[in-house]
Amino acid sequence: MPDSSSVFSQALSRQGTNAEKYELRKTLFGRDDVLPMWVADMDLPTPDFILDALKQRLEHPILGYTVTPDSVYQAIIDWQAQHGYKVEKSQIVFTHNVANGFFMAVSAFTHPSDAVLVQPPVYPPFLSAPPLNVRKVVEAPLVLINNRYQIDFAAFERAIVDHSVKLFLLCNPQNPSGRVWQRDELQRLAEICLRHEVIMVSDEIHSDLVYSGHRHTPLASLSTAIAQATVTLSSPGKTFNLGGLQIGYALIANPELKAAYLKVCNAVSIHELNLFAMHALRAAYSEQGKAWRDRLLKHFSNNIDRLQTFFYEHLPDVKVMRPEASYLVWLDFRQRFSDHARLKEWLIDHAKLGLSDGQTFGGESQVGDGFMRINLAVSEDSLETALQQIKQAL
Ligand SMILES: Cc1ncc(COP(=O)(O)O)c(C=O)c1O
């Protein structure tokens, strides 16, 4: 384990840990020598204060069934208060993780063949959750203006009306673009949903990683009426690199929605966080957690600067979308490659990089063609390696 000063500078090998990002390279990219910068976890260690909490629990040799202590609920309540979101204990429902949280929402709030609205380009499981639950996906694509995504509110409302949409899956902040939705944008979206009795699910897993100059607004914090029609999903999984622990929770103010959601949780027997998730969450959602998050944001910001400078110098025709939140960067290669297959081939076989394929975010609208998402939650050294590989490919 590196000392704390080198955590962000030197690469730490994940060999021998069955890391998905590395193990699936051959399957996804056809070769296992690509530098993997795809799935959204970090090649950076989970901070010591969380590891210590886990080790401390392991001092006791019995790892049996456990109830969630009040301190875990309180940690969530206090953490959400940072964003001006007042949560009560009775609103908290534990999920297996955040993806599981919205898959269950699709099942809880819609009937088979009902329509679910999404805004591509978007985190691919948003596109697959409805069909996997035998529901219809309706797309209201985001609109790219000057390399920044905007919402076409008229098209959004039209999609709801035309398809009798019942549920809207919002990514707030947005993955893959890192866009932080502003209050007025969320207000307009929510007003449309309220007008047409569409239930809103707001995935806020990236909400802790917001850069200075931007501010996360929890959708449900906007008004009581909006809170009553919203299910918020979150987790410390992204901020503290806990993806392997399976952590997630839903916040549901409306008792009827909560009852419907619990019905699905009960049907698949999901009731509590697992033991390690509980301890990790409580350690993460703390003052130490806030300080760590701030250090992390500084590191990511430096990595993004470095990437931007590199592309500006060496690949000026590729547009780098500076994220307002998250360590994920959306790259627009359309001017350089007219053909998506050639872009993929160049990245994999020449630059030897394994990025997230933009096409998987685009849905039927195909708004991800010509794009790639790069994960910058890596050390300075790893980023330098990636950039050198690109340079050589050029
Ligand atoms: C928007 C969004 N939601 C959910 C997830 C997955 O989170 P979890 O591992 O808690 O299911 C991700 C992971 O990349 C994500 O970007």
The ligand as a Gaussian input file, in Angstrom:
#p B3LYP/6-31G(d) Opt

LIG

0 1
 C      -25.366000       7.002000     -12.830000
 C      -24.944000       5.706000     -12.238000
 N      -25.819000       4.993000     -11.514000
 C      -25.474000       3.825000     -10.967000
 C      -24.215000       3.302000     -11.130000
 C      -23.894000       1.973000     -10.537000
 O      -23.849000       2.064000      -9.174000
 P      -23.947000       0.759000      -8.301000
 O      -22.642000       0.046000      -8.412000
 O      -24.222000       1.268000      -6.934000
 O      -25.061000      -0.034000      -8.868000
 C      -23.267000       4.004000     -11.875000
 C      -21.929000       3.448000     -12.091000
 O      -21.200000       3.845000     -12.929000
 C      -23.639000       5.241000     -12.425000
 O      -22.778000       5.971000     -13.136000

